[in-house]
Amino acid sequence: MSPEMAAMVQAMRQWLAQAGLPPSQVAEMVFDAIRQEKFYILTHPTTKQGVQLRMEDILQERMPTDIFQAGSETAIPVERWLTGLPVRRVPARQEIGQ
């Protein structure tokens, strides 16, 4: 892995630890989906945009669209994508032991 990619992966891990959903909330969503017999569980409203774009790329037999690419007519601004994600209030490591 290149140093740039390693830095990006590390930044994403840090962001997810701060902005990700608490495991208890994800578990509740999973149990609700099981009760409702749902197969897919989209934990964030903005995820649907990415899934839709990915499926359109597949059906059009084109390379995957970079949803963060500036200047792309299909680009989703990072700020808009991230604002749909709930802010995590408790660091992940504190919750694991509970």
N, C-alpha and C positions, 0 to 999 in steps of 0.2 A: 504494500500500500504506500502510495506516495505521501510525503510529508503534508502536502496540501489536503489530501483526502483524509489523512489521520486527524488533522486539525479540524476538518469539517465534521467528522464523526464524533470527535470529542465535544465540539460545540453543541452538536445535536443532542448528545447524551446529557450534557449539563442543562440544556434548555428543557428537555423532557423531564428531568428530575425536578425542575422548578415549575413547569407548566402542565405537566401530565396530570391525568385524573388520579385520585387516590384509589388504591386497589379495592377498597370497600365499595366505592361507587361503581367501578367497572364490574365487580362481582354482582352487584344489584342489577345492573343492566343485562348481564349475561343470564341471570336467573329469570328476569322478566322476559327476555327473548325466548328462553326455553319454554316458559309457560305459554307464550303466545305462538310457539312453534315457528319462530323466525330463524332463518338460516344465517343471515348476515347481521352483524351488529356494528353499526357505525356510531362510534362514540362521540363524534364531533360533527356538527351540522355541515361544516365546510368540506368534510371528507367526500360527500356526495359529488361535489364539483370535480374533484380529482378522479373519482371512479368513472364518472360520466365521460370526462375527457379521455381517460385511458381506454375505455371501451370504444369510443369513437375512433381513436387511433388504430385499435386492433381491427375494427370493421372496415376501415379505409385502407388497411394494410400499409400503414406508414410507421415511421419511427416514432417512439414515444415523445410527446410534447413535454418540454420542460416548463412546468407550470409557473416557475419563478423567473423565466427568461424575460428580461426587459425588452420592450418593443414588440413582443409577439402579440398578435391580435387575440390569441387564446390565453395569454398569460394571466395568471391570478396574482395580483399584487400580494407580496409576502405579508404586508400589514393586514390586508383583508382576510387572508387565510388564517393568520395567527389570532386575529381578534375573535374568531369563532371558537377558539379553544379556551376552556376555563382555566383560570389561574390556580395552580396548586398552592395550598396554604401550608402544608406540612411536608418537610423534606422526606423523600422516599425511605431513607434508612431509618428514620424514627418510627415509621408506621409498620415496617416489616415485622418487628418483634411483637407487635400487639395482636 
